[in-house]
Amino acid sequence: MLSIIPPMTQLNTPYPSTAYITGFLRSRGIDAVQEDLALALVLRLFSVAGLKAVRERIDAIAPKKRSHQVRHFVEFFERYLATIGPVIRFLQGGDSTVSHRICSRGFLPEGARFAALDNYVDPDDPDGGDPLAWAFGALGAQDRARHLATLYLNDLSDVLRDAVDERFEFVRYAESLAMSQPTFEPLAQALSAPPTLVDDTLQALTLAAIEQHQPDLVLLSVPFPGSVYAAFRIAQTIKQRWPHIRTALGGGFVNTELRELREPRVFDYFDFVTLDDGEKPILALLEHLQGQRGISRLVRTYVRDGDAVRYVNMMEGDIAFEDVGAPTWDGLPIDKYLSLLDMLNPMHRLWSDGRWNKLTVAHGCYWKKCSFCDVTLDYISRYETASAATLVDRIDAIIAETGQTGFHFVDEAAPPKMLRALAEELLRRNVSISWWGNIRFEKSFTPELCQLLAESGCIAISGGLEVASDRLLKLMKKGVSVDQVARVTQGFTEAGVLVHAYLMYGFPTQTVQDTVDALEYVRQLFENGCIQSGFFHRFACTVHSPVGQNPEEYGVKLIPLPEVTFAKNDIGFIDPTGTDHDAMGRALNKALYNYMHGIGLEADVREWFDMKVPRTRVSRHFISKALFSQR
C-alpha cells in the first residue's frame, strides 16, 4: 500500500499524515510505503531541466503578452540555469559556502520579489544603507542568504504562474477549484482541460512512483484545498494507466468539506473516500479488499453505488490515541526539504524554516467550546491523551530514525497538564529536543510552568488571542481575557520562549470601534514584549461551528447556500453592524507587519487606517498595568 502527499503542502518538512498512517500500518504488520510528490514536483520544476522546459513554454508566448517577470526570466535565463542548482542545494543544507556569493547581491538574478527589500527599515537607523543589516548583522550570512534565496524562488514561482499555469502557487496550488465549491464542475473542467507543464511533470512523477512500489491500494491525503486538484490529477493518472489499482481519498479537507458528498464523478478518480482519523477506516478497507469484510461493513467510507453515492459506516470504536504508534518518515527524502526564510521575524520563520518532526501530544481539543471552531467534528470533539512515557518513547523512536531533534507539536491546543507531564518526562530521561506548538493562553500556564517547558526544550508557542476584545472573547466562548493573555505571554517571554498570537477580525457584531481597540491591545502586547509575532485571519463562518449552527445567538443571519453535492464548509452571513472588514483588514495587516519588525510601536493606531476611525477606548497603559498587577 502506498500513501502519497500531493502538491502542495510544505516545502521545509513532510506533512505528517502519511507518516502517521504508514507508522501505524507497519505496527500492524502491513506492508506500507509513502511518497511526497509535493516536494518531488517542486524539485523537478526548479531544476535546470525544469527551467528549460519552462523556457520552451515561454517561447510559444508572443513577447508583447509576456509579463514583466517572464521577460526578466528570459533576459537572465542563463544566469537562472547557472544558479538554480546551487540555490536548491543551499536551501537543503548541502552547500553552505554558496551563502557568501548569494549575499554579495551579484550572484542571483533579482526579479520583482527583491523589491520587498526596500520595505525593510532598521527601526534604529531608518536612513541606513543596508536594508538587511539590522535583521542579520555582520555575521548572519546563512540566514541572509536563505532569505535572498527564498525571494529568488518566489520570483521563479511568479514565472511559472504567469507563463505555465496560472493556478501555481507554493502551498495553495489551485485552491479556488476546491475550497467550499458546492459542485464538482470547476474541478471536472480543470481535470479535462489540456495538461500544463505542471500537470505533465506531476504525471511523470506519479508513473515513476507507481512503477517503483507496485501498490494494490494508493491513499491520497489532502489536508488543504490547495492540494485537492493535484490529488485528483494523481488519481486520474493511476486510473488511466492501471485501472485495477484501488485509490482512496482522505485528510483534513475531506473531513471538513466533504461530509455531505453526493457527487458520483468523484468516484471516477477514487474508489473510496474516508472521513476522520484514517486508521480504522483503512484497516476495514484492507480487510474488504482481501475478501474478509463485506462492503456494507466499511467504516466512515463513501463509495459509489450505481449512479449514487453511498455512505457506509459500520459503528466500530476508533484506535485509541495511545495505540496509534509512532509516525515514520522512512521513504521520505528528509535531506531534500527546503528551509525557506520568507519573513525576517524570528518566530514567524518557524513555519517555513527547518525540518521539524511533527507530532501530536493529544487527540482533539480539551476545551472544544470556541464558537468559531469546528467543535462538532471528530478532530476537535474526540479528546484523548497518551501517557508522557508513550510520547517520549515516540520522540526517541523518531530521533533514532531521522537524526533530527526538532519537534512541532501540531495539536489544536496542547493541554497544559500533558505538556507538564511531557516536560518532566523529557527532563527525567535526559532527552534533549527543541519543540514548539499551539496552546490556549489560559491561566494554567503559570510562570513556573512556562519555565519548566523552556527547560524541556520549548522554544516557541502560538495561541489564539483572536479578536483581542473581552466582549467578543466572551461571545466566542474563548475562555480567556486580554489581561490574562498578557500575563501568560509575558511568562513565556521571560522564560525565553517566543510567542505568536493568532488574531481575528470580522467576527459577528465586531464594530470599527472594536477593531481599533483590538489593534491597540495588540500594539501594547508588542510594546511590552509579550508577543513577538502574529497573524490576522479574517473570520470565516463554517457550517460545523456554533456560529454556523446557531447564528441567531451571535446576532447574524446566514446566507442560504446553493444545492451542495461536493464541498461544504464556509457559509456567508449578514452582520447588522455593516462594518467594512476588508478595509479593516488592510490596516490591521499593515500595522502588524510593522510591529513584527519593531516599527511604529509608538504611533497612534489610527494612523494605520486609510479612513477616519474613532479614538481607541483602551487605556494606553492597560497591558503594563495588567502585568504590574501580577507581580
Backbone hydrogen bonds, N-H to C=O, Kabsch-Sander energy under -0.5 kcal/mol:
donor,donor_aa,acceptor,acceptor_aa,energy
2,L,217,L,-2.5
3,S,33,V,-2.3
4,I,219,L,-2.8
5,I,35,E,-2.4
18,T,15,Y,-0.5
20,Y,16,P,-2.4
21,I,17,S,-2.2
22,T,18,T,-2.6
23,G,19,A,-2.0
24,F,20,Y,-2.4
25,L,21,I,-2.6
26,R,22,T,-2.3
27,S,23,G,-1.7
28,R,24,F,-0.8
28,R,25,L,-0.8
29,G,26,R,-1.9
30,I,25,L,-2.5
32,A,30,I,-0.8
33,V,1,M,-2.6
35,E,3,S,-2.2
37,L,5,I,-1.3
37,L,35,E,-0.7
38,A,5,I,-1.1
40,A,36,D,-1.7
41,L,37,L,-2.0
42,V,38,A,-1.7
43,L,39,L,-2.6
44,R,40,A,-1.9
45,L,41,L,-2.5
46,F,42,V,-3.0
47,S,45,L,-1.3
51,L,47,S,-2.9
52,K,48,V,-2.1
53,A,49,A,-1.9
54,V,50,G,-2.1
55,R,51,L,-2.4
56,E,52,K,-1.8
57,R,53,A,-1.5
58,I,54,V,-2.2
59,D,55,R,-2.2
60,A,56,E,-0.6
60,A,57,R,-0.9
61,I,58,I,-2.4
65,K,62,A,-2.0
66,R,63,P,-1.3
71,R,67,S,-2.5
72,H,68,H,-2.0
73,F,69,Q,-2.1
74,V,70,V,-2.3
75,E,71,R,-2.4
76,F,72,H,-2.1
77,F,74,V,-1.3
80,Y,76,F,-2.2
81,L,77,F,-2.5
82,A,78,E,-1.9
83,T,79,R,-1.4
84,I,80,Y,-2.2
85,G,81,L,-0.5
87,V,83,T,-2.4
88,I,84,I,-2.3
89,R,85,G,-2.4
90,F,86,P,-2.3
91,L,87,V,-2.6
92,Q,88,I,-1.4
93,G,90,F,-1.7
94,G,89,R,-3.0
95,D,89,R,-0.5
98,V,95,D,-1.0
99,S,96,S,-1.7
100,H,97,T,-1.3
102,I,98,V,-2.3
103,C,99,S,-2.7
104,S,100,H,-0.8
105,R,102,I,-1.5
106,G,101,R,-0.6
107,F,101,R,-0.7
110,E,108,L,-0.5
111,G,109,P,-0.7
114,F,111,G,-1.4
115,A,112,A,-1.8
116,A,113,R,-1.5
117,L,114,F,-1.7
118,D,115,A,-1.6
119,N,116,A,-1.9
120,Y,117,L,-1.3
121,V,119,N,-0.7
122,D,125,D,-0.5
125,D,122,D,-1.1
128,G,125,D,-2.4
133,A,130,D,-1.0
134,W,130,D,-0.5
135,A,132,L,-0.6
136,F,132,L,-2.2
137,G,133,A,-2.6
140,G,136,F,-1.0
141,A,139,L,-1.1
144,R,140,G,-2.5
145,A,141,A,-2.7
146,R,142,Q,-2.1
147,H,143,D,-2.3
148,L,144,R,-2.2
149,A,145,A,-2.8
150,T,146,R,-1.9
151,L,147,H,-2.0
152,Y,148,L,-1.9
153,L,149,A,-2.1
154,N,150,T,-2.3
155,D,151,L,-2.2
156,L,152,Y,-1.9
157,S,153,L,-2.4
158,D,154,N,-2.0
159,V,155,D,-1.7
160,L,156,L,-2.3
161,R,157,S,-2.3
162,D,158,D,-2.6
163,A,159,V,-2.5
164,V,160,L,-2.3
165,D,160,L,-2.6
168,F,165,D,-2.1
172,R,170,F,-2.0
173,Y,171,V,-0.6
173,Y,226,G,-0.9
174,A,167,R,-2.0
175,E,172,R,-1.0
177,L,174,A,-1.3
178,A,175,E,-1.8
179,M,175,E,-2.2
181,Q,178,A,-1.6
188,A,184,F,-2.8
189,Q,185,E,-2.8
190,A,186,P,-1.9
191,L,187,L,-2.5
192,S,188,A,-1.3
193,A,189,Q,-0.7
200,D,196,T,-2.7
201,T,197,L,-2.4
202,L,198,V,-2.5
203,Q,199,D,-2.5
204,A,200,D,-2.1
205,L,201,T,-2.0
206,T,202,L,-2.4
207,L,203,Q,-2.6
208,A,204,A,-2.0
209,A,205,L,-2.1
210,I,206,T,-2.4
211,E,207,L,-2.4
212,Q,208,A,-2.0
213,H,209,A,-2.2
214,Q,210,I,-2.8
218,V,246,R,-2.5
219,L,2,L,-3.0
220,L,248,A,-2.7
221,S,4,I,-1.6
221,S,219,L,-0.5
222,V,220,L,-0.6
222,V,250,G,-3.0
227,S,224,F,-1.8
228,V,225,P,-1.4
229,Y,225,P,-0.6
231,A,227,S,-1.3
232,F,228,V,-2.2
233,R,229,Y,-2.1
234,I,230,A,-2.5
235,A,231,A,-2.4
236,Q,232,F,-2.5
237,T,233,R,-2.2
238,I,234,I,-2.2
239,K,235,A,-2.7
240,Q,236,Q,-2.0
241,R,237,T,-1.8
242,W,238,I,-3.6
245,I,242,W,-1.8
246,R,216,D,-2.3
248,A,218,V,-2.5
249,L,272,F,-2.3
250,G,220,L,-2.2
253,F,222,V,-2.4
254,V,222,V,-0.7
255,N,251,G,-2.5
256,T,252,G,-1.4
257,E,253,F,-3.1
258,L,253,F,-0.5
258,L,254,V,-1.5
261,L,258,L,-1.2
262,R,565,T,-2.6
263,E,565,T,-0.9
266,V,263,E,-1.3
267,F,264,P,-1.5
268,D,265,R,-1.8
269,Y,266,V,-1.4
270,F,266,V,-1.9
271,D,247,T,-1.8
272,F,247,T,-1.6
273,V,302,Y,-1.6
274,T,249,L,-2.6
275,L,300,R,-2.3
282,I,278,G,-2.5
283,L,279,E,-2.1
284,A,280,K,-2.3
285,L,281,P,-2.3
286,L,282,I,-2.8
287,E,283,L,-2.1
288,H,284,A,-2.1
289,L,285,L,-2.5
290,Q,286,L,-1.4
291,G,288,H,-1.6
292,Q,287,E,-3.0
293,R,287,E,-0.8
297,R,294,G,-1.9
298,L,295,I,-1.3
301,T,312,V,-2.8
302,Y,273,V,-3.3
303,V,310,R,-2.5
305,D,308,A,-3.2
306,G,304,R,-0.5
308,A,305,D,-1.7
310,R,303,V,-3.2
312,V,301,T,-3.1
312,V,310,R,-0.6
314,M,298,L,-3.1
315,M,313,N,-0.7
316,E,314,M,-0.9
323,D,320,A,-1.9
324,V,321,F,-1.0
328,T,19,A,-2.0
332,L,329,W,-2.3
334,I,332,L,-2.1
336,K,333,P,-2.7
338,L,11,L,-2.7
339,S,91,L,-2.7
339,S,337,Y,-0.6
340,L,338,L,-0.9
340,L,352,S,-2.4
341,L,146,R,-0.6
349,R,345,N,-1.6
350,L,347,M,-1.6
351,W,348,H,-1.1
352,S,349,R,-1.5
353,D,349,R,-2.1
354,G,352,S,-0.5
356,W,354,G,-0.9
357,N,406,G,-2.9
358,K,356,W,-0.7
359,L,408,H,-2.0
363,H,384,E,-2.7
365,C,380,I,-2.5
366,Y,413,A,-0.5
371,S,476,M,-2.5
373,C,370,C,-1.3
375,V,373,C,-2.2
376,T,544,H,-1.0
377,L,374,D,-1.7
380,I,377,L,-1.6
381,S,377,L,-3.3
382,R,378,D,-1.8
383,Y,381,S,-1.2
384,E,363,H,-2.1
384,E,382,R,-0.6
386,A,361,V,-0.6
391,L,387,S,-2.2
392,V,388,A,-2.4
393,D,389,A,-2.1
394,R,390,T,-2.1
395,I,391,L,-2.2
396,D,392,V,-2.8
397,A,393,D,-2.3
398,I,394,R,-2.3
399,I,395,I,-2.5
400,A,396,D,-2.4
401,E,397,A,-1.7
402,T,398,I,-2.9
403,G,399,I,-2.6
407,F,434,S,-3.0
408,H,357,N,-2.4
409,F,407,F,-0.6
409,F,436,W,-2.7
410,V,359,L,-2.0
410,V,408,H,-0.7
414,A,438,N,-3.1
419,L,415,P,-2.4
420,R,416,P,-2.4
421,A,417,K,-2.0
422,L,418,M,-2.9
423,A,419,L,-2.7
424,E,420,R,-2.5
425,E,421,A,-2.1
426,L,422,L,-2.6
427,L,423,A,-2.4
428,R,424,E,-2.5
429,R,425,E,-2.3
430,N,427,L,-0.7
431,V,426,L,-2.6
432,S,430,N,-0.6
433,I,431,V,-0.7
434,S,405,T,-2.3
435,W,457,G,-2.5
436,W,407,F,-1.6
437,G,460,A,-1.0
438,N,409,F,-0.8
439,I,462,S,-2.7
442,E,440,R,-2.5
445,F,442,E,-2.0
446,T,444,S,-2.1
450,C,446,T,-2.8
451,Q,447,P,-2.0
452,L,448,E,-2.0
453,L,449,L,-2.7
454,A,450,C,-2.1
455,E,451,Q,-2.2
456,S,452,L,-1.4
457,G,454,A,-1.3
458,C,453,L,-2.5
459,I,435,W,-2.8
460,A,435,W,-0.9
461,I,498,L,-2.5
462,S,437,G,-2.3
463,G,500,H,-1.8
464,G,439,I,-0.6
465,L,463,G,-0.7
465,L,502,Y,-2.0
466,E,502,Y,-2.7
468,A,465,L,-1.8
473,L,469,S,-3.3
474,K,470,D,-1.9
475,L,471,R,-1.8
476,M,472,L,-2.5
477,K,474,K,-1.1
478,K,473,L,-2.4
485,V,481,S,-2.4
486,A,482,V,-2.2
487,R,483,D,-1.9
488,V,484,Q,-2.5
489,T,485,V,-2.8
490,Q,486,A,-2.0
491,G,487,R,-1.8
492,F,488,V,-1.8
493,T,489,T,-2.5
494,E,490,Q,-2.9
495,A,491,G,-0.9
495,A,492,F,-0.6
496,G,493,T,-1.8
497,V,492,F,-2.6
498,L,459,I,-2.4
500,H,461,I,-2.7
501,A,533,S,-2.3
502,Y,463,G,-3.2
502,Y,500,H,-0.5
503,L,501,A,-0.5
503,L,535,F,-2.9
504,M,466,E,-2.3
505,Y,537,H,-2.0
510,Q,507,F,-2.5
515,T,511,T,-2.0
516,V,512,V,-2.6
517,D,513,Q,-2.5
518,A,514,D,-2.5
519,L,515,T,-2.3
520,E,516,V,-1.7
521,Y,517,D,-2.2
522,V,518,A,-2.3
523,R,519,L,-2.8
524,Q,520,E,-2.3
525,L,521,Y,-2.0
526,F,522,V,-2.2
527,E,523,R,-2.7
528,N,524,Q,-2.2
529,G,526,F,-1.7
530,C,525,L,-2.4
531,I,525,L,-1.0
532,Q,499,V,-2.6
533,S,499,V,-1.4
535,F,501,A,-1.7
537,H,503,L,-2.9
537,H,535,F,-0.6
539,F,505,Y,-3.1
543,V,569,N,-2.3
545,S,542,T,-1.4
547,V,371,S,-1.9
548,G,542,T,-0.5
549,Q,545,S,-1.9
550,N,546,P,-2.5
553,E,550,N,-1.4
554,Y,551,P,-1.8
555,G,552,E,-1.0
556,V,551,P,-1.8
557,K,574,I,-1.8
559,I,572,G,-2.7
565,T,182,P,-3.0
565,T,563,E,-0.5
566,F,182,P,-2.1
567,A,181,Q,-2.5
568,K,257,E,-2.6
569,N,570,D,-0.5
571,I,541,C,-2.9
574,I,557,K,-3.2
575,D,573,F,-0.6
578,G,575,D,-1.7
581,H,579,T,-1.5
584,M,580,D,-1.8
585,G,581,H,-2.7
586,R,582,D,-1.7
587,A,583,A,-1.5
588,L,584,M,-2.6
589,N,585,G,-2.6
590,K,586,R,-1.7
591,A,587,A,-2.5
592,L,588,L,-2.7
593,Y,589,N,-2.3
594,N,590,K,-1.7
595,Y,591,A,-2.7
596,M,592,L,-2.4
597,H,593,Y,-0.6
597,H,594,N,-1.0
598,G,595,Y,-1.8
599,I,594,N,-3.0
603,A,600,G,-0.9
607,E,604,D,-2.1
608,W,605,V,-1.5
609,F,606,R,-1.3
622,F,619,S,-2.0
625,K,621,H,-2.3
626,A,622,F,-2.2
627,L,623,I,-2.4
628,F,624,S,-2.2
629,S,625,K,-2.4
630,Q,626,A,-0.6
630,Q,627,L,-0.7
631,R,627,L,-0.6
631,R,628,F,-1.0
